[in-house]
Amino acid sequence: MAGSSTEHAPDYRAILGISDEAARVRALDAHLSTRSYVQGFALSQADVDAFRQLSGPPADPQLFHVARWFRHVAAILGGPRTTGPPCGLQATGRGRRAQPAWSPPARSEPCQLRLYNSLTRRKDVFVPQDGRRVTWYCCGPTVYDASHMGHARSYISFDILRRVLRDYFKFDVFYCMNITDIDDKIIKRARQNYLFERYRETQPQAVQVLEDVRAALQPFSTKLQETADPDKRQMLERLQRAVAQAAEPLEAALRAGQAGQELDGRVQVLLEEAKDVLSDWLDSMHGSEVTDNSIFSELPKFWEAEFHKDMEALNVLPPDVLTRVSEYVPEIVDFVQKIVDNGYGYASNGSVYFDTVKFANSEGHSYGKLVPEAVGDQKALHEGEGDLSISAERLSEKRSPSDFALWKASKPGEPSWPCPWGKGRPGWHIECSAMAGTLLGASMDIHGGGFDLRFPHHDNELAQSEAYFENDCWVRYFLHTGHLTIAGCKMSKSLKNFVTIKDALKKHSARQLRLAFLMHSWKDTLDYSANTMESALQYERLLNEFFLNVKDLLRSPVEVAARFEKWEDEETELNKSFYKKKAAVHQALCDNVDTRTVLEEMRALVGQCNLYMAARKAARRRPHRVLLESIARYLTHMLKIFGAIEEESPLGFPVGGAGTSLSLESTVMPYLQVLSEFREGVRRIAREHRVPEVLQLSDALRDDILPELGVRLEDHEGLPTVVKLVDRDALLREREEKQRVEEEKRRKKEEAARKRQEQEAAKLAKMKIPPSEMFLSESDKYSKFDENGLPTHDSEGKELSKGQAKKLRKLFEAQERLHLEYLQLVQNGGPP
């Protein structure tokens, strides 16, 4: 035994022979009190044997010799009943005291990020393939027209998801997006625009324009009759009516022999209204003559630039890499060739098609992973192939109706590139596969796109990519954003039922649009409507008022040490709630990035802070600035993560234009504070000396002058005036709304007074009528009356029943009392 010595070994035999444990412990304590610890508590075998007889240290504090000895031995051996090696720190040769054992606190398992995966139709735990690195490919726009709110739905939603993964969960996200600048829609629109402008440049005469419009309406009417889709049919009918309405004034002008500018103006109106009809007609006759490839590149270049401007205006982060189909044609050709070499593609009449049947029957492959129930849906497949690629001739080139084009042989009037199968152009689906495969390899973590792209576009992407790489895992997580409706109606560019992003930004700010999106699940349908945007505006106002109140609190001058006040029960409870809300926010973000719940938790937290501040204000006490600042900074941090705060604002929403918020606020607030304090002093003196004109000027400064500069003053009885620097336009809207409400109150008050006057006048007029005359004017009801003017017979000469007579008598008596009241009023000098 380490440190033992027989020379000083104690003899415990007599003590251990005592049967009663309490008596035995007392005897042991008495023995140990006389023992000399010359060896620094070195142990002997006798110590160990005695120690084994005890169940624990004595509870009696007077037996401290035993307790001290017991703790020393237990630290070395690990406990009185332990037979194995001692726990804790090992004793040295001198028997030094050891640390007691430590146990970690119990904790629950942390929640894991789960994302709704369209491949499984459930929320799956998100596990990137390479540590914290996330590879992400997003389907970009087909650029042939203005970007609309449907685009905003996808790209704002993916921007939020990307920011949350990068800035909240701290993944290293590599985000790729494409621009489709070769497509049937682009080719057709570019060709039609070119032909229509060429037609317009010829400056056709009014008669010629009318003849051409009538000619163009003939195939258009046939197309209208053949259209089965009710929404599309309704759109075509609206277009037909618009053209007819624009043609009538021109026809009338020609009949009247008009000429000059008035006639030219009516021609231009008809050309604008009939542009789509004429463009289709011109394309059907001259489309094959358009051979210059630059014509097909100018249109997408213009609309791509507009798309990027719109995304920047919406504060959508640019992708880490952007791919254009026109720049990847060689890679697409190689991609198609390998699919053919692998046995899943075949050439037919200059085009190349994907063999869906062979792929589906191959071991390790599956066609239609995302929407298996849609496989064979010819309408969807035809939409995926494009309007220029579904002629009977093209469809006959396929082995199976479900096969789709990898490469399309170009017809006259279409752009083309050389390839092993002759001049042609890429199919729609192959573009993303080739570009994503080139950059991200055989398997990516996330692929994103709109809900309507699931079939056939994304299912075809999966099939051809896995045919190329000969794998079954090209995409690990497929994310699809929900549809966007406009006031409950389907939004469609082809139906001309859409709101452009530029038009949306004229009504609401980028932050307000983003808040509206954050208040809905990214994967569900979002209705873009007045109600939706009003909810977003109210949420923004709630947060902004909270931030402004906290800023005002933080500007109050206090000594450094005085900032750290003692916490009372209110602060403790608010802080507990703060941490609960943070935990709830984290759980919501782990649950498929549920921003809707996050915003509700943030709203509730602000509500609790407002109640706390209101209670402090009612008690004439300043709120705890450090706690409120922590909460405000946390909310600011979350809004930055969501992209709802665009600049490096340390607290709350920025004020002013881009890049000016910090300098503006820090520069002007000291001056505004001085102005506010000066105004407050002037108001106090004006009240004391009863000078209403000065008070009126003070109110005008608050209500009329400062709002024009984006400054709001809030006066509170018994407390300093609150100074808030806010957005000028928002403040002016608030003022207009306040004036509208006050005007509405005034109007209602005047209306109520008018009604009271009318009622009083009507009552007075009624009071003037003597009871004997009240029924005489009702000759359409009664034919005979008694001497008092009471009716006795109805209009047909029949005598009134007793019940009718009784009812009329009651009315007569009531009028008698009313008229008597009038006579008394006149007698007392009232109105005649």
Secondary structure, 3 states (H helix, E strand, C coil): CCCCCCCCCCCCHHHHCCCCHHHHHHHHHHHHHHCCCCCCCCCCHHHHHHHHCCCCCCCCCCCHHHHHHHHHHHHHHCCCCCCCCCCCCCCCCCCCCCCCCCCCCCCCCCCCCEEEECCCCEEEECCCCECCEEEEEECCCECCCCCEHHHHHHHHHHHHHHHHHHHHCCCEEEEEEEEECCCHHHHHHHHHHHHHHHHHHCCCCHHHHHHHHHHHHHHHHHHHHHCCCHHHHHHHHHHHHHHHHHHHHHHHHHHCCCCCHHHHHHHHHHHHHCHHHHHHHHHHHHHHHCCCHHHHHHHHHHHHHHHHHHHHHCCCCCCCEEEEHHHCHHHHHHHHHHHHHCCCEEEECCEEEECHHHHHCCCCCCCCCCCHHHCCCHHHHHHHHCHHHCCHHHHCCCCCCCCEEEEEECCCCCCCECCCCCCEEECHHHHHHHHHHHHHCCCEEEEEEEHHHHHHHHHHHHHHHHHHHCCCCCEEEEEEECCEEECCEECECCCCECCEHHHHHHHCCHHHHHHHHHCCCCCCCEEECHHHHHHHHHHHHHHHHHHHHHHHHHHCCCCCHHHCCCCCHHHHHHHHHHHHHHHHHHHHHHECCCHHHHHHHHHHHHHHHHHHHHHHHHCCCCCCHHHHHHHHHHHHHHHHHCCCCCCCCCCCCCCCCCCCHHHHHHHHHHHHHHHHHHHHHHHHHHHHCCCHHHHHHHHHHHHHHHHHHCEEEEEECCEEEEEEECCHHHHHHHHHHHHHHHHHHHHHHHHHHHHHHHHHHHHHHHHHCCCCCCCCCCCCCEEEECCCCCEEEECCCCECCHHHHHHHHHHHHHHHHHHHHHHHHHHCCCCC
